[in-house]
Amino acid sequence: MSDRIRRELFRQGIEINCPVTDVEIACWFQRFHVGAQMKPKDVCYTLTQEVGCAHAYQLSSVDVRREIASVGLQGHWGSDQVYFAQRSVEFLAEQIHQDHLKIEDGYQGQGIGTILARNSYRLARQLGLKRLGVTAVDTGSYVWARAGFLPDVASWQNVWERFWTAFKRSTASHGSSGTKSTTGWFQITQRDCGSLQT
């Protein structure tokens, strides 16, 4: 396949929001070769299939040195945005990281997040990756935990250390009598969770 045709296939059906040279394109096609070469649009389609709305896809970055490719996914009904998600395929870490997910209030509770997570899992398996990663802040921690994503040992240690530091700080500034809510004193971040067993 000529370089010109490869460039055209690479850019087909997706908005490119990062510098892309022939080096990034060659790296992409080398890493995303599963039976047939997957274009960025194919990866995005795999991540959004079965979500019942129209989609727009963005290629956010291709980092050849770190072997990470990131895509943005938008779902919409007419002019209403349904969701925005960001996913990174991290080949050296052998994972798909679910960087960001925002489902608009009117569309929550319809299983969209579950479908998107399941599609990330399917793509990870298809690419031979071993894990899904997730970063959750505030109430997102609860949502991801309900979906079965629990912090690994290092993350639990980090959560415990931050909780204990916040607790000591709060008792020092508020006195030790009574109980105080810890909301807003620390953020729980979960990363590299949910190993994929084959």
C-alpha positions in Angstrom: 0.0 0.0 0.0 1.4 3.4 -0.9 2.1 6.1 1.7 -0.5 8.4 0.1 -3.3 5.7 0.3 -2.3 4.8 3.9 -2.5 8.5 4.9 -6.0 8.8 3.3 -7.2 5.7 5.0 -5.8 6.8 8.3 -7.7 10.2 8.2 -11.0 8.8 6.9 -14.0 9.4 9.1 -12.2 11.0 12.0 -11.2 14.5 13.1 -7.5 14.7 13.7 -6.6 16.9 16.6 -2.8 16.2 16.8 0.2 16.4 14.5 0.4 13.2 12.4 3.3 12.3 10.2 4.0 9.1 8.3 5.9 7.9 11.4 2.8 8.1 13.6 0.7 6.5 10.8 3.2 3.6 10.4 3.3 3.1 14.2 -0.5 3.1 14.4 -0.9 0.5 11.7 1.8 -1.6 13.2 0.2 -1.7 16.7 -3.4 -1.8 15.6 -3.0 -4.9 13.4 -5.6 -7.4 14.4 -6.3 -9.7 11.5 -6.7 -6.6 9.4 -5.3 -3.2 10.1 -7.6 -1.0 12.2 -7.9 2.7 11.2 -8.6 5.2 13.9 -12.2 5.3 12.9 -12.4 1.5 13.3 -11.0 1.7 16.9 -13.6 4.5 17.7 -16.4 2.4 16.1 -15.4 -0.6 18.2 -15.5 1.6 21.3 -19.0 3.0 20.5 -20.9 0.1 19.0 -24.3 -0.6 20.5 -24.6 2.9 21.9 -27.8 4.0 20.2 -27.0 7.5 19.0 -24.9 9.3 16.4 -21.2 9.6 17.0 -18.3 11.9 16.2 -14.7 10.7 16.5 -11.5 12.5 17.3 -7.9 11.4 17.3 -6.3 13.2 20.2 -2.8 12.0 20.2 -0.4 9.4 18.9 2.8 9.1 21.0 5.2 6.9 19.1 7.9 6.8 21.9 5.4 5.9 24.7 3.2 3.8 22.4 0.0 5.5 23.4 -2.9 6.5 21.1 -5.8 8.5 22.5 -9.2 9.0 20.9 -12.2 11.2 21.8 -15.8 9.9 21.4 -18.9 12.0 21.3 -22.4 10.8 21.2 -25.3 13.0 20.2 -29.0 13.1 19.4 -29.5 15.9 16.9 -28.0 18.9 18.6 -28.1 17.4 22.1 -24.8 15.9 23.4 -25.4 12.5 25.0 -21.8 11.8 26.2 -18.2 12.6 25.8 -15.5 9.9 26.4 -11.7 9.8 26.1 -9.9 6.5 25.8 -6.1 5.8 25.5 -4.7 2.6 24.2 -1.4 2.1 26.1 0.5 -0.7 24.5 3.6 -0.7 26.8 1.3 -0.7 29.9 -0.8 -3.4 28.1 -4.1 -1.6 28.8 -6.9 0.6 27.6 -7.2 3.6 29.9 -10.7 5.0 30.3 -9.5 8.6 30.7 -12.8 10.5 30.8 -16.5 9.9 30.6 -19.3 12.5 31.0 -22.8 11.4 30.3 -25.3 14.3 30.2 -27.9 14.3 33.0 -30.8 13.5 30.7 -29.1 10.4 29.4 -27.8 8.9 32.6 -29.2 5.6 33.9 -29.7 4.2 30.4 -26.7 1.9 30.3 -24.5 4.0 28.1 -21.5 4.0 30.5 -21.8 0.2 30.9 -21.8 -0.3 27.1 -18.8 2.0 26.7 -16.9 0.1 29.4 -17.8 -3.2 27.9 -16.6 -2.0 24.5 -13.3 -0.9 26.0 -12.9 -4.4 27.5 -13.7 -6.0 24.1 -11.2 -3.9 22.3 -8.5 -4.6 24.9 -9.1 -8.4 24.4 -9.1 -8.0 20.7 -5.7 -6.2 20.9 -4.2 -8.7 23.3 -4.1 -6.2 26.2 -4.3 -7.3 29.8 -6.0 -4.5 31.7 -8.5 -1.7 31.7 -7.4 1.4 33.6 -9.8 4.0 35.0 -9.3 7.3 36.8 -12.2 8.2 39.0 -12.7 11.3 41.0 -15.4 12.0 43.6 -18.6 10.2 42.9 -17.0 8.5 39.9 -15.2 6.3 42.3 -18.5 4.8 43.4 -19.8 4.4 39.9 -16.6 2.5 38.8 -16.6 0.4 41.9 -20.2 -0.6 41.2 -19.0 -1.7 37.7 -16.4 -3.9 39.3 -13.3 -1.7 39.0 -11.4 -1.7 42.3 -8.1 -0.1 43.1 -5.0 -2.2 42.9 -2.8 -2.5 46.0 -0.7 0.6 45.2 -3.9 2.6 44.7 -5.4 1.5 48.0 -2.2 2.4 49.8 -2.4 5.9 48.1 -6.0 6.3 49.1 -5.3 5.2 52.7 -2.4 7.6 53.0 -4.4 10.6 51.6 -7.3 9.7 53.8 -5.2 9.5 56.9 -3.4 12.8 56.1 -6.7 14.5 55.6 -8.1 13.0 58.7 -5.2 14.1 60.8 -5.4 17.6 59.3 -9.1 17.8 60.0 -8.9 16.7 63.6 -6.0 19.1 64.2 -8.0 22.1 62.8 -11.4 21.1 64.1 -10.6 19.3 67.3 -11.1 15.6 67.7 -14.7 15.7 69.1 -17.6 14.7 66.9 -17.5 13.3 63.4 -16.8 15.5 60.4 -17.6 14.8 56.7 -14.5 14.2 54.7 -16.1 15.3 51.4 -13.9 17.7 49.6 -10.8 17.0 51.8 -9.4 14.5 49.4 -10.1 13.0 46.0 -9.9 9.2 45.5 -8.1 8.4 42.3 -8.3 4.8 41.0 -5.9 3.9 38.2 -4.8 0.7 36.5 -7.8 -1.3 37.8 -9.6 -4.3 36.6 -7.2 -6.9 35.2 -8.4 -8.7 32.2 -7.9 -12.4 32.6 -7.9 -14.4 29.4 
